[in-house]
């Protein structure tokens, strides 16, 4: 959390100046209403922006890791090929703390080993403006330590009655606030108002995990033979909705698309998901995760166990999107609590 001395007060008119200034030289995306629901979309005027306190159904990862993107152009007769790194100056407004944590994790994944120029170039060209949120019935970010964001954004907005309290996370954010709008030092009364709102948020969670975040990798390590997997595997449609809405799912497939002239083509990557039947299918039609139960077990372990050693963090940020989107109401927090109840880690305490 920001030091209280770092908070600056921004009026609603001042926010309009900031957004209008960003739109002059960047493509701006932000929280908007689509069909009555909060979503991220292109903003061409300030009035489009709706800083929803409830989560958007889709995350903002598509602005950094598009659902489909060209990686390479090639010419078959000559063997010539040209990498494609498509990026533009952009700003994304309204990311909640859990989504900022998710973005920080994606940064680590795409910088690990051989760095991904497409993602990292797009990320470097992006201004991130976060916004405070309030939990709905699916949120459990307080249980996975992502309720507050301390890094990964340029500017962060806390909405209060008369305007916003802001703090900045980068020099670029401080520069933009100074250049595009006016702020004043936050008064003690406005900081107290923010403290009250934070306490209200902390007490509002309807969904919680019944074990500390640090214990979750060990609990999942004991869960391989749990009957929970068979139970949820029996109702799962294998549709991949959970993969699509998750802000930290980053698997992809790479395909070559040859033109009608059979001479030139594109190498593209598209999102893929571990809950889809073909994801683990290899040559000869063999599938080493044949059942939906196995595929769900793999996905849940990716969120709570498999990546913790490499990146020192859980890959579930508690946004609840997969539970909201699931057609058969598989709830990631309820499943985790069932595994917690079975675990010897919690029983031996």
N, C-alpha and C positions, 0 to 999 in steps of 0.2 A: 504494500500500500504506500501511497505517496506520503511524504512528510507534510504535515499540515501547513507548514510555511511555504510549500510549493504550490498550493492551490491558488488559481486565479479565477476571478469571476467574469463570466461572459454572458452578455444579455442575449435574448433570442434574436434581436436584430443583429447583434454581433456575429451570431452563428450564421445568419443569412449571408453576411459579408464574407465570412470564411468560405462557405460553400460556393458562392458565386465567384470568388477569386480562384478557387480550385478549378472550376469549370472553364475558365478562360484558357488554360493550357493543358488540361488533363481530361481524360474520360473519367467520369465520376459514377460510381455505383454505390448504392446505399439501400437501407431498409425502406421498402415501399409496401403498399397494399396491392395484392393481386387476388382477385376473386374474393376479397374480404379477409384474406389471410396475410400475415407478415411474410415477406420474401425479399430477396435481394434483386435489384434491377437497375437498369440505367437511369440516371437522373439527369434531366436536361433543364430543370428549373427547381429552385429551392422548395417550392410547394409540393414537389413529388415526395420529398423526404418525410418518412414517418419513423421516428426512433422508437420502435416497439420495445417494450420492456419484456415481452415474452419472446421465446426463441423463434427464429424463422424455420420453416419446415426443411429447407435446404440450407446447407452451409455455404460459405463464401469461397470454398476451395476451387470452384470452377474458374475463378478469376486469376488463379495462379497455376492451376493444373487442369486445363480444359478437358472436357469430356472426350473431345477428339481434336488432335492437332497433328500437323505435318512436321516431321522431323528431318526429312531428307527428300530432295528431288534427284531423280536419276535418269540417265539416257542409256538405253540398253545397247544400241549399236556401238557407241563409242566408249561405254563404261564410265562416262563422266558422271560425277555426282556432286551435289551441293547441299551442305547442311542448311537447315532453315531454323532460325531462332527468331520467332515473331514476338515482339513486345512493343508496348506503347506506354507512355506516361499515364498512370491511372491513380485513382484514389478510391478506397473502399471505406465506407462510413457506416458505423453502427454495429461493429463486431463486439459481441459480448465477451466477458473475461474468458469463458470456456473456449470460445472460438479463437481467441488470441493465443491461449495455451496450445490449441490444436495447430495453429499456424506455426508456432515455435517448433513443434514436433515435426511438422512437414519440412521446415527449414533444415532440421538435422538429418532427416531421411534423405533428402535430395542433395545434401552436401556430403553425405557419407561415401567413402570410397571414391569412385570416379564421379565427380560432381556433375549434376544435371544442368547444363547451360540453359535449357529452355525455361525450367522452373526458376532458377536462381536469377536469371536476367529479368524475368517478369516480376519477381519478388523485389528486386532492387529498384525497379521503376515504379513501385507502388507506395503511396502514402496511406498509412493505416490510422483511422480514427475510431477508437473504441467508444463504447457507450455502456453505461450501467444497465442492469437488468433486474428482473424479479422472477422468482421461480414459479413454474406451473406444476401440475401434479406429476410430471415426468422428470423434472430436473433433480439431479443429485450431485451437483458440482461441489457442494460443501463436503461430501464424503470422499472425494478424490483430489481434494486440495487445489481446485481450480476456480474457486469462487471469486478470487481477486487476481488481477493481472498486474505484474510489476515491470514487465518488459515485453517487447514484441510489437509495440505501437508507437506512433509518433505523437498523437494527441489522444487524451482520454476525456470523455464527457460524463459528468455526473449531473443528471437533471434534478433541479430543485424547483420550488414554486415560481420563483421570479426569473429563472434563467438556468445557467449551468456553472458548476465548478469544474475547472479543467486542470489537468496536470500533463506534463509532456514527458515523453520517454526518450526522445532523441534531439540532437541539435537541429535537425531538419524540422521537427515539430515546433520547437521554440522559434525558429526563423519564420515559419509559416504564420504562427499566431501573431508575431510582431509585424509581419508584412501585410497580412490580409485583413486583420481585424484589430479591435482594441479590447484589452482586458485590464482589470484592476486587481489588486491584492484582495483575496477573499477575507471578508469580515469574520469575526469570531462567531457571530450569530448564524451566518450561513454555513460555517464549518460544523457548528452544533446541529444544524438541520440535517446536514449530510450524515453525521454520526447517528442520528436517530433513524434515518432511512436505512443505513447499513445494519443496525440492530434489528430493524423490522424485517429486513431480508433474511438475516441469519435465522430468525425464528419462524420463517414462513415455509420451510421445506417440508413437503408432505412425504417425500421419498428420501430415504437414507439407507446407506449400507450399514450392516450390523457388525462391521469389523474395521479397524484402522486401515488406511490405504496401504501402509507398509506391509501388512499381512496378506494382501490379496494375491501376490504372485505365489506364495507358498500354499495358500488355500486352493488355488487353481491347479497347482502341481499335484495335489492329492485327489483331484476330481476326475481323473481319466475314466474310471469305471462307474461313475455316478449314474444312477437311473434317471437323473434330470435330463441327460442328453437324449435318451430314448423317448422321454415324454415330450420334449419340445420338437424333436425330430419327426415325431409322428404327425404333428400338425403343421409343420413348416411347409410353405409352398415352394421354397427354393427360388423365389422371385428376384432376390438381390436388392430389394428396396433398402434393407439395412446398410448394405455397402454403399449405395448411391447417396444416401443422406448423411452418412458418417463423415465428419470433418477430418478424420485421420486415416480413412481407408485410401490407400494410394497405389493399389495394384493396377497394372495395365497390361494390355496385349499389344503387340507390334505386328502390323500387317503391311504387305506391299500391294499397292493398287496400280495395276498396269493400265495405261490408256488404251482406247479403242484402236489406236494405230499400232499397238504392240511395240512401240519404240520408247516411249517415255512413261514415267510413273512417279508415284509418291510413296514414301514410307511414312506411315501414320501410326500413332499410338492412340488407343481408346481405353476407357476405363474397363476394368474387369473386376470380378468379385469372387471371393472364396466360397460363397454360398451357392454359386452357380454350378450346375452339374459338370460342365466341361472344363472348369478351372483346373482340376487336378488330373485331367485325362491326358495320357501320353500316347506315344506311338503304339500302334497295335490295338488301340481302343481300351487299354488298361487304365483303370482309375483307382488311385491309391486312397481316395476318400469317396467311396461309392455311395454312402448313405447320407441323407440330410442331417442325421444326428452327428455323424463324423465331421461334416462340413461346419455345422454350428459350433461344435466343440473347438474346432480349429479357430474359427473367427473369434470366439470369446477369449480363447487363450492368447490370441494376438493382441487383444485389447488389455489384458490384465497380467500376462506372464511372459510371453516369448520375447518381447522387445525390451523388457526392463533391464536386462543385463547390458545390452548394447547401448541404449540411450538413457538409462537411469531414470525412467519415467514410465508411468502407466500410459497406455495409448487410448484409454477411455477417459474423456474429459467431463463426463456426467451431463452432457447436453440433453440426453433423453430422446434424440431424434429417431433412433432406430426403434424405440418402443412406440413412439407416436405413429411411425410409418408402417409398422407391421400389421399386415392384414388379418393375422390370427392372434394378435395381442401378446406375442412373446415379449416380455418385459425384461430388459437386461439387468435391472436392479433386483427384480424379484428372483430371477435365476441365480444371480450372485448371492443373494441372501439365503437361498436354499442350499447352495454349496457351502456357504459359511456355517449353516446349521449342521451340516454333515461333517465338517472338518474337525480333526483332532486338535488343530491349532487353537480353536476357540473352546473346544470341550475340555481341554487340559488346563484352562485358566481358572 
